[in-house]
Amino acid sequence: METISIYSTAMARDEVRPIIKLRSTAGTGYTYVTRKNRRNDPDRLTLRKYDPVVGRHVDFREER
């Protein structure tokens, strides 16, 4: 019987889809946390999401 290490599959998953933090461009300091596919989006990600501090939708940029 062959045993499969749980750690090797978890490390491979984290390399392709890392956890990123999206910070509001409105300057409020509000953040969202999500995952992204590094193969499809190698550059920094920018998404338009709701900022409850400002009360409207603004651009959120990936923070490294």
C-alpha positions in Angstrom: 0.0 0.0 0.0 1.2 3.5 -0.8 0.6 6.3 1.6 -0.1 9.8 0.4 1.1 12.7 2.5 -1.6 15.3 3.4 1.0 18.0 3.6 2.2 17.7 0.0 -1.3 18.2 -1.4 -2.0 21.1 0.9 1.3 22.9 -0.1 0.5 22.4 -3.8 -2.9 24.0 -3.3 -1.5 27.0 -1.5 1.1 27.7 -4.2 -1.5 27.9 -7.0 -4.3 29.7 -5.0 -2.7 31.9 -2.3 -4.7 33.9 0.2 -4.6 37.6 -0.6 -5.8 40.7 1.2 -7.7 43.4 -0.8 -7.5 46.9 0.6 -9.9 49.8 -0.2 -8.5 52.5 -2.4 -10.8 55.0 -0.6 -8.3 55.2 2.3 -10.6 53.8 4.9 -8.4 50.8 5.8 -11.3 48.3 5.1 -10.1 45.0 3.7 -11.5 41.8 2.2 -9.6 38.5 2.3 -9.9 36.0 -0.6 -8.0 33.5 -2.7 -6.8 34.0 -6.3 -5.6 31.7 -9.0 -2.0 32.7 -9.6 -1.9 31.0 -13.1 -4.9 33.0 -14.4 -4.1 36.3 -12.6 -0.3 36.7 -12.1 -0.5 40.5 -11.7 -2.1 42.3 -8.8 -5.8 41.9 -8.6 -8.2 44.9 -8.6 -11.9 44.3 -7.8 -14.8 46.7 -7.3 -16.5 45.9 -4.0 -18.6 47.5 -1.3 -16.8 49.6 1.4 -19.2 49.9 4.3 -17.2 52.8 5.9 -17.7 55.0 2.8 -21.1 53.5 2.0 -20.5 52.8 -1.7 -18.6 50.6 -4.1 -14.9 51.4 -4.6 -11.9 49.6 -6.1 -10.0 47.2 -3.9 -6.4 46.4 -4.7 -4.4 43.4 -3.8 -1.9 44.0 -1.0 1.3 42.1 -0.7 
